[in-house]
């Protein structure tokens, strides 16, 4: 690994890193990252003189996972907390992301079709 990967990043640099890794429909802001720090105890930036936040590679990867689960998978904050508390590993491979989305869509369609069938039985 080169030095730039291991170097601490400012919150603005972290936003650029996450933004460059994803095609964002809604921009990620520094405010959002600061909010996530209050919600997820695992996100612990270093705070040096001047109260500026600095993130290491571990925290950046964690923020990528949080972003993926919240924004791409549509999970709730409590759902993401459960995953992070259990220390479950999340693969960020784009092909896996697509297959997870596809599987979630299939499950939702199946649930909707069951509801429609039950409504037809009750009314028909």
C-alpha positions as CSV (number, residue, x, y, z in Angstrom):
1,X,0.0,0.0,0.0
2,X,1.2,3.4,-0.8
3,X,1.4,6.2,1.7
4,X,-1.5,8.2,0.3
5,X,-3.9,5.3,1.0
6,X,-2.8,5.1,4.7
7,X,-2.7,8.9,5.2
8,X,-5.5,10.5,7.2
9,X,-8.1,12.3,5.1
10,X,-10.3,15.3,6.0
11,X,-14.0,15.0,6.0
12,X,-14.1,16.9,2.6
13,X,-11.7,14.4,1.1
14,X,-13.8,11.5,2.4
15,X,-16.9,12.9,0.7
16,X,-14.9,13.1,-2.6
17,X,-13.7,9.5,-2.1
18,X,-17.2,8.1,-1.5
19,X,-18.7,10.2,-4.3
20,X,-16.1,9.1,-6.8
21,X,-16.8,5.4,-5.9
22,X,-20.5,5.7,-6.5
23,X,-22.8,7.2,-9.0
24,X,-24.7,9.4,-6.6
25,X,-28.2,10.6,-7.4
26,X,-28.3,12.6,-4.1
27,X,-25.0,14.2,-3.2
28,X,-23.3,13.1,0.0
29,X,-22.4,15.9,2.3
30,X,-20.1,16.5,5.2
31,X,-23.2,17.1,7.4
32,X,-24.4,13.6,6.6
33,X,-21.1,12.1,7.6
34,X,-21.1,14.0,10.9
35,X,-24.6,12.8,11.6
36,X,-23.5,9.2,10.9
37,X,-20.8,9.6,13.5
38,X,-23.5,10.3,16.1
39,X,-25.4,7.2,15.0
40,X,-22.7,4.6,14.5
41,X,-20.3,4.2,17.4
42,X,-17.8,2.4,15.1
43,X,-17.0,5.6,13.1
44,X,-14.3,7.3,15.1
45,X,-12.4,10.0,13.3
46,X,-9.3,11.5,14.9
47,X,-9.8,15.0,16.1
48,X,-6.7,17.1,16.3
49,X,-6.0,20.8,16.8
50,X,-8.6,23.1,15.4
51,X,-11.3,20.4,15.9
52,X,-10.9,19.1,12.4
53,X,-11.9,15.5,11.7
54,X,-9.4,13.1,10.1
55,X,-10.3,9.7,8.9
56,X,-8.0,6.7,8.5
57,X,-8.6,4.0,5.8
58,X,-10.6,1.8,8.3
59,X,-13.1,4.6,9.0
60,X,-13.4,5.4,5.2
61,X,-14.2,1.7,4.5
62,X,-16.7,1.7,7.3
63,X,-18.3,4.9,5.9
64,X,-18.5,3.3,2.4
65,X,-20.3,0.3,4.0
66,X,-22.7,2.6,5.8
67,X,-23.4,4.5,2.6
68,X,-24.0,1.3,0.7
69,X,-26.4,-0.1,3.2
70,X,-28.3,3.1,3.8
71,X,-28.4,4.6,0.3
72,X,-28.0,1.7,-2.1
73,X,-29.8,-1.0,-0.1
74,X,-32.4,1.2,1.5
75,X,-31.8,-0.1,5.0
76,X,-32.7,1.9,8.1
77,X,-30.2,3.2,10.5
78,X,-31.2,0.6,13.1
79,X,-30.8,-2.1,10.5
80,X,-27.3,-0.9,9.7
81,X,-26.5,-0.7,13.4
82,X,-27.4,-4.3,13.9
83,X,-25.1,-5.4,11.0
84,X,-22.2,-3.3,12.3
85,X,-22.8,-4.5,15.9
86,X,-22.6,-8.1,14.7
87,X,-19.4,-7.3,12.8
88,X,-20.8,-8.8,9.6
89,X,-18.7,-8.4,6.6
90,X,-20.2,-6.6,3.6
91,X,-18.8,-7.1,0.2
92,X,-18.8,-3.9,-1.8
93,X,-18.2,-5.6,-5.2
94,X,-20.4,-3.9,-7.8
95,X,-21.6,-7.2,-9.2
96,X,-22.7,-8.4,-5.7
97,X,-24.4,-5.1,-5.2
98,X,-26.5,-5.6,-8.3
99,X,-27.4,-9.1,-7.4
100,X,-28.5,-8.0,-3.9
101,X,-30.7,-5.3,-5.4
102,X,-32.2,-7.8,-7.8
103,X,-32.9,-10.3,-5.0
104,X,-34.5,-7.6,-2.9
105,X,-36.7,-6.6,-5.8
106,X,-37.8,-10.2,-6.4
107,X,-38.7,-10.6,-2.7
108,X,-40.8,-7.4,-2.8
109,X,-42.6,-8.5,-5.9
110,X,-43.4,-11.9,-4.4
111,X,-44.8,-10.2,-1.3
112,X,-46.9,-7.8,-3.3
113,X,-48.3,-10.6,-5.5
114,X,-49.3,-12.6,-2.3
115,X,-51.1,-9.6,-0.9
116,X,-53.0,-9.1,-4.2
117,X,-54.0,-12.8,-4.3
118,X,-55.2,-12.6,-0.7
119,X,-57.2,-9.4,-1.5
120,X,-58.8,-11.2,-4.5
121,X,-59.8,-14.1,-2.4
122,X,-61.4,-11.9,0.3
123,X,-63.3,-9.8,-2.3
124,X,-64.1,-12.5,-4.8
